[in-house]
Amino acid sequence: MWWAKPSDFSLAEHTYLAGLLDQREKAAAAFFLSPKDRQRYVIGHGLVRVLLSKVVNRPPQQLAFEQICVNCAHSAAPAEGPDGRASHSRAAHSRAAHSRAPHGKPQLAQTDIHFNLSHARNRVLIAISQSAPVGVDVEHLEATQFPGFDEVALSDGERDALLKLPTQQRDQARASLWVRKEAVLKASGWGMSFDPALLALSSPAHLPEPTRTLLGQYHLADLNVGSAYAAAVAHAAAESGSTLENGLNRIEGLGSHSSGS
């Protein structure tokens, strides 16, 4: 697994990563009005290509992606590259399935390699697995603090556990509960087409190993990418007992992307 701060990358590195993207990814990047949002997209998607290219021994700009939808088993080239985040709503799935547009969880075409990408503010998080589906999520703590979030995103038990915590601990605990949940949703391929409030995972302080859910059994781990963020990884627990395959490595520029594996 790898994480990065987009602000660590020089203009030359940003330009290089932008040049690796395919036409759909470039169009998606151009859609962002905010330069910081555009930079985060380019850094995240470019790094996915760089890291995957090391695994398959192919040039990063030649990698092709497809999307697999667990709802309708529809596979096609991605509309927005290897993030797929825009397809993770019930409305998006309904529109995409009706039109047969590309949608679902992204994967590297014609391989059994699993990967996932998440980004929030000044953080990018990437996981790659050659053994089982994987999902990651990173969020700034403020992203889960709006009114009504708990009722929509958390189960009854999770809300009760949150209320039992001291007030000063709730923001971190809430965000941790959410990123664990979204990591599982992404690993499973269901994304937000599955009601997150129905997916009860754990108490804020306890992570059973492995974690049994309505969507299968997963190894879960919280990740440290900075005090203002919450991050987690979910790795499908195969019958053979697969585990998370490596630690968390920080990428501080293109000269450091080979650290770890």
TACORKA-V874381 format. One record per backbone hydrogen bond with DSSP energy under -1.0 kcal/mol. NH is the residue of the N-H (numbers start at 1). CO is the residue of the C=O. E is the energy in kcal/mol with one decimal. If there is no record, write none. Layout:
nh:NH co:CO e:E
nh:NH co:CO e:E
//
This chain:
nh:2 co:126 e:-2.7
nh:3 co:249 e:-2.2
nh:4 co:124 e:-2.1
nh:8 co:5 e:-2.4
nh:9 co:6 e:-1.6
nh:14 co:10 e:-2.5
nh:15 co:11 e:-2.5
nh:16 co:12 e:-2.2
nh:17 co:13 e:-2.6
nh:18 co:14 e:-2.5
nh:19 co:15 e:-1.6
nh:20 co:17 e:-1.2
nh:26 co:22 e:-2.5
nh:27 co:23 e:-2.2
nh:28 co:24 e:-2.2
nh:29 co:25 e:-2.6
nh:30 co:26 e:-2.2
nh:32 co:29 e:-1.1
nh:38 co:34 e:-2.4
nh:39 co:35 e:-2.6
nh:40 co:36 e:-2.4
nh:41 co:37 e:-2.1
nh:42 co:38 e:-2.4
nh:43 co:39 e:-2.8
nh:44 co:40 e:-2.4
nh:45 co:41 e:-2.6
nh:46 co:42 e:-2.6
nh:47 co:43 e:-2.4
nh:48 co:44 e:-2.0
nh:49 co:45 e:-1.6
nh:50 co:46 e:-2.2
nh:51 co:47 e:-3.0
nh:52 co:48 e:-2.6
nh:53 co:49 e:-2.1
nh:54 co:50 e:-1.0
nh:56 co:52 e:-2.3
nh:57 co:53 e:-1.3
nh:58 co:53 e:-1.1
nh:62 co:59 e:-1.6
nh:63 co:60 e:-1.1
nh:66 co:107 e:-2.6
nh:67 co:76 e:-2.7
nh:68 co:105 e:-2.5
nh:69 co:74 e:-1.3
nh:73 co:69 e:-2.6
nh:76 co:67 e:-1.1
nh:87 co:84 e:-1.4
nh:88 co:85 e:-1.8
nh:93 co:89 e:-2.7
nh:94 co:90 e:-2.5
nh:95 co:91 e:-2.5
nh:96 co:92 e:-2.8
nh:97 co:93 e:-3.0
nh:98 co:94 e:-2.0
nh:99 co:95 e:-2.1
nh:100 co:96 e:-1.2
nh:101 co:96 e:-1.7
nh:105 co:68 e:-2.3
nh:107 co:66 e:-2.6
nh:109 co:64 e:-2.4
nh:111 co:108 e:-1.1
nh:114 co:129 e:-3.2
nh:116 co:127 e:-2.2
nh:118 co:125 e:-2.5
nh:120 co:123 e:-2.0
nh:123 co:120 e:-1.1
nh:124 co:4 e:-2.0
nh:125 co:118 e:-3.3
nh:126 co:2 e:-2.9
nh:127 co:116 e:-2.2
nh:129 co:114 e:-3.4
nh:135 co:234 e:-2.6
nh:137 co:232 e:-2.0
nh:139 co:230 e:-2.5
nh:141 co:228 e:-2.6
nh:143 co:140 e:-2.0
nh:144 co:141 e:-1.3
nh:145 co:142 e:-1.4
nh:149 co:146 e:-1.8
nh:152 co:148 e:-1.5
nh:153 co:149 e:-2.9
nh:154 co:150 e:-2.0
nh:159 co:155 e:-2.4
nh:160 co:156 e:-2.3
nh:161 co:157 e:-2.3
nh:162 co:158 e:-2.1
nh:163 co:159 e:-2.0
nh:165 co:162 e:-1.3
nh:169 co:166 e:-2.1
nh:170 co:167 e:-1.2
nh:173 co:169 e:-2.0
nh:174 co:170 e:-3.2
nh:175 co:171 e:-2.1
nh:176 co:172 e:-2.3
nh:177 co:173 e:-2.5
nh:178 co:174 e:-2.1
nh:179 co:175 e:-2.6
nh:180 co:176 e:-1.9
nh:181 co:177 e:-1.8
nh:182 co:178 e:-2.9
nh:183 co:179 e:-2.2
nh:184 co:180 e:-1.8
nh:185 co:181 e:-2.4
nh:186 co:182 e:-2.4
nh:187 co:183 e:-2.5
nh:188 co:184 e:-2.5
nh:191 co:185 e:-2.6
nh:193 co:190 e:-1.8
nh:194 co:191 e:-1.3
nh:198 co:195 e:-1.6
nh:199 co:196 e:-1.3
nh:200 co:198 e:-1.1
nh:211 co:218 e:-3.4
nh:213 co:216 e:-2.5
nh:216 co:213 e:-1.5
nh:218 co:211 e:-2.8
nh:219 co:235 e:-3.1
nh:221 co:233 e:-1.8
nh:223 co:231 e:-2.7
nh:229 co:226 e:-1.6
nh:230 co:139 e:-2.6
nh:232 co:137 e:-2.1
nh:233 co:221 e:-2.2
nh:234 co:135 e:-3.0
nh:235 co:219 e:-2.5
nh:236 co:133 e:-2.9
nh:237 co:217 e:-2.9
nh:238 co:236 e:-1.1
nh:241 co:238 e:-2.2
nh:249 co:1 e:-2.3
nh:251 co:3 e:-3.0
nh:256 co:253 e:-2.1
nh:259 co:256 e:-1.7
//
